[in-house]
Structure formats: C-alpha cells, structure tokens
Amino acid sequence: MAAAVGRVLRLGGRWSAAAPGGPRAQMLRLIYTTTAVQRKNAGASGPEKYTEAFIKKQIEEFNLGKRHLANMMGEDPETFTQEDIDRAIAYLFPSGLFDKQARPMMKHPTEIFPEQRKIQWGEDGRPFHFLFYTGKQSYYSLMHETYEKLLSVQKYQDQLTAQDLPPQKEKRENICDILNRNLAGSRWLTKIELEEMLLEKLSDDDYSRFIQLLQKLMTLPCGNIEEKYIQKFSKVVPAQLQKIVIEPLKYDERGVAFSTGEGKRKTARATAVVYDNGTGKITVNGIDVLHYFPVLQDREQLLFPFQFLDRVGKHDMVCTVSGGGRSAQAGAIRLASAKALRSFVTEKEVEFMRQAGLLTVDPRVKERKKPGQEGARRKFTWKKR
Amino acid sequence: MAVRRLLRAGERVVPSPPVPGPARPCDPRVSLPAAAPRLYSSVPAPAAAARPRAEDDKLLSEPLSHPDFFNVKELFSLKDLFDARVHLGHKKGCRHRFMEPYIFGCRLDQDIIDLDQTMQHLQLALNFTAHIAYRKGIILFISRKRQFCHLVESTARECGEYAHTRYWQGGLLTNAHIQFGSGVRLPDLLVFLSSLNNAFQPHVAIRDAAKMNIPTVGVVDTNCNPCLITYPIPGNDDSPTAMELYCKLFRMTIIRAKDKRRQSEVFDELRSKAEGN
C-alpha cells in the first residue's frame, strides 16, 4: 500500500488581517494524500504537446541547418529552396527504403509538428473562449454562429413578408442551387476536413448535425444572403466526367470524310479508319476481312457497330491490329470502329452506343495462376486418402 | 419562511461569498488575499500581488458591509415578473414535493408560484452573482433547454462570462484537470437558467458543483428539485418572456458589478498616486 503522506496546507500570509465579515474560520487544515495521487498518469495527458518556445527553437535550428546545407552543397544560402533541400538530402543520405515517409527528410517544423491548440486560458486563469467549459469550444461556437445566421435569415424573411415583397429577389446560379440540385458541382467538407479546420475531434453525430444545419440554412428562400458563409464549408468538385471530346470529321485528298479510332481487348491493340460514302468494304492489316477472319462470329463482331447505327453498307473501313488472339483482335477492332463512328453520328446516338456497351473497354484479362492450384480457379484433384 | 430558512442564526442577510479560485480544501468563507488565484495542481500560487494589501482588503471588504451594495432591487419589480409570466408553473401532477413551500396556490390544476418569495430569492441571487462578478469570479450559465440555448450563450458572451448549453460531459467539473489540462480554473458560480436536463431529471452539474464546493444559483420550476442549489429562484423556466427577463437581469447585474469594480480600481489608483505625490 502506498504510504499516506500528510500535507498541511497553510494559507498564504496574512492570517491576522481582519477577514471581511463572517466568523473567522480555521486557517489550518490537515490533508492526507497518498503517493498514488501524486504519481502522474502517463497516458491520460493525451498526445505530446509542443510549446510555442519549442516550435520557435525548431524553426531557428531549421533555418541554421538550411544555411549549413547550402554551404555544404556549394550553393547560395539565400536562394536555397525546399526542392534544393530535398535533393541535397537525397544525395547526402541515399536510402533504399521503399516508403518515402521513412526516408530522411528535412522540412520546415510547421509541416512536421501537427498544429495544436495552445493553452486556452490567460494568466488569471480565465479561459479566452466563452464556450471553453463545454469541451468542444470550436465546434459549438461554429454551431452557435451558424444558428445565428439562420435566425438572421429568418428575420430578413419576416421583414420581406411584412413589406409584402416576394421572398426571393434574385435567382442566381450559385453554389446553393448547385448543391440543392445535387449536381456534381460542389460538396460539403468531409468530417476529417472539418476536424482539421476546427483542430478538434468530432463525432459522426456532431458532424451530421452541423451538415443538417447548413442544409437547413441553404433551403430557406432567402438563404442566398449567407452564401459567403456557406461557401466556407463547401468545396467545388471538378466535374469528374470529363466531357469526352468527339473529334470533328477530317477530309482526305479525294474529299471523302473519315475519322480514326483506337481500341483494345485483352492484349490486342487496333486502330481503325472509317471512310464515308463507302460500300461496306473492310480491310484488316491489308487483308480482306473474309480472309483475315474466317469465323463468322468475328465478322459479326466487326459489323455490330454499323448494324446498331443502321449504316451497314455506307462506310468503308481500313484497320490495323496486333497482339492477342482471334477474338481479342475482333473485339479491339469493334471498339476502334465504334469510337471512329462517334464523329459521324449525333450526340443522342453516341449516348445510345454508350449504353449498348459499344464504347466501353472490356476490362477482362487473363487471370493469373495461383500457387497450390492448377490454374486460376481449377484446383488439383481432391483425393480422399 | 423559505427565506429565513436559508439563513443560519446570527448571520446577516448577505453571507460572505466564497473566494474566486478552485482550491477549496478549506472553509469557502475564508477570504484569501486577492492575489492570483490558486492553481488546481499542487504548484504554489504565483506570488504576484499587484497592489498593497491594505487597499486590497478595502476594495473587497467594502461591498460586503452593505446588504445591497449593487442595488439589484431596482432592476426588477413584481409587475415585471408578472408580465413576464414568471409565476406560471406546471400542472398539479408535475409538482415536486420540495417546491410546495414556494407555491402560492393552484388554479385549474396549474400551480402558481409565490412572486413575493421569488422577489426575495431573486434579490439574494442577483446580489450574490454581483459580488462574485465584482471579485472577478468565473460564472458559468447552464441551461439544457434547446429553445433558449442561443439566448443563453449570447447573454454569456455579452457579459464576458461563460456558458454551457450542450451535452454535459461527465467529468467536466470532477475530472477537469485531465479533460482540460492541469492548471485549469473551475467556475466560481454556476447559474442554472433551467435546472432540468432533456430527460426531466436534475442536471448533473448541480450534484457535481456540490461535490466541488461551487455555489449555484438556479431558476427552479414547480417540477424541479431545489435541494442542492445554494440560491434557488422559484420561477417559470419554460416561457420565452421569462427566460429573456432572467437573461436580462443577470446580464445587467454582472455588467454593473464589473463596472463598479473597474471604477473602484481606478479610484484606488488615483488615490494612491495622489498619496504618493
């Protein structure tokens, strides 16, 4: 058992002074504590905290080290950038380690030490923030601010109704409308991004509540006023579906329109040139299609895009193909011709082609053989004994 | 009756308020010199008395010799309380047994709170709050009513004090030096603008404050338990008008007390300069 340590607390200084009002109470109180209480719980204090003085010292050391490094490399210390530092370190300390984060690095301390909250109260002990005692001051103050914006918007709305004006004065295409219509134009900050912004841990509930509040603010008719505030918490998403540019038709010496396309299937790669005003002649690697693809199935594959667009006898095609086997080459040429035909056809038909699967690269490749099995899937014959 | 029960024999109307500072191993009514407050850990208090001790005492002892130094009585009248519907309680079935002394009567099954008693309690509570604010104590406003969360937080912000109208994490007061870091200063007064939580049970902070020897002021409705609250104020905590009235009163007392303190400090400085010359 830990030994009990008796501690006598003596109140500072002036016990003989007239204590203001009230009966004079005892000034001495004996307090017994154990060493267990005094032992610091190592884990309870959380992750290591860096003081401001420490970070400052680290920055000074970094700057000094940067100048030394520049001198070592024979460069000018004034114009020594971070890229130069990285190159110098990679040269001086070559490392065969795979993980880039594990290799020796020299970066500015603000990039290495995570940003942390400083002490939240002043010299007299009074906390700086009025919501300090809630524990999550940044998050709750954010909620408080957002709710305040909500109230102000409602007040504005009431004012407009009182003056008999319509609730929505302008209809601009702004981020709020984009988010409302769920276009891939913008998105809310993710929970991790919000945590980084607030420097505080959030729970999923907290995050969802905040997003709900923002959405409520947005859906109000006069939510446009607070657009700037909402934009702080939304990010514009670059449209991922890059509009595939359909190349315009090219014209050769004879004045005939043509277009090119490339396709692949398994290991086969093909390029196809589709000419307009044709009779349906197809040439593969300089050989007529009937001789190159004796099997009907392959020729049907080649014909499919034209059949789909009802242009069976209207185009000529010249293709080159290499790699793969019989079916793979046929599939590659099919894809290439479909891509070439996009230039001849309306956007709607392009969409139809896409939905039919003519414009999608077939991702299937040969599956590797695994050890302990005979093939990719086939296991060795199972013997009972 | 209720008011007299608060006082012990031989005491004046205004008991001396506890001193700011979380170190409460001793009797809270003993005054420490107004140096920097004790830290929560066992590190000795920084010895920085900015002013000579004699004036210190005068600054702190003078308000305690008047029953109503900050004149809080003039901030409200019975009519104001009545207009703000402070007298309306809950239905008869919700009545808490310990609130019976504060209830004037029951009309059509609705309890009516005795506003005369409320006046007295309110005066005591506001006076106490003013003294705490004068002595630069930390005041924490607590309310778990979602309707008035924004109002309470704004009130606290305007006074320069603190508010907590959100989910109460269990160890906030009792486990503060682990949750916030060592050296944190706990509030010196808790003001409950609604003493129930969202499950209609007494707020955990009432019990925790009693454990940590922190005095509490609380608005108690007819369904609340006034037991552990040092300065209960029987009154309605559900109407918006009543809540706005309480917020206004607390805000005005705190600002008044702080201004008074600043004034006194300025006078003291001028006087000491004059004496020095």
Interface residues (C-beta under 8 A of the other chain):
Chain A: L9 L11 G12 G13 R14 A17 A18 A19 P20 G21 G22 P23 R24 A25 Q26 M27 R29 I31 Q38 N41 A44 S45 I119 Q120 W121 E123 D124 G125 R126 P127 F130 L131 F132 Y133 T134 G135 K136 Y140 H144 Y147 E148 L151
Chain B: R12 P15 S16 P25 C26 D27 R29 V30 S31 L32 P33 A35 A36 P37 L39 S42 A45 A47 R53 D57 L60 S61 L64 S65 K136 I138 L140 H150 E153 A156 R157 G160 E161 Y162 A163 H164 R166 Q169 L172 I178 Q179 F180 G181 G183 V184 R185 P187
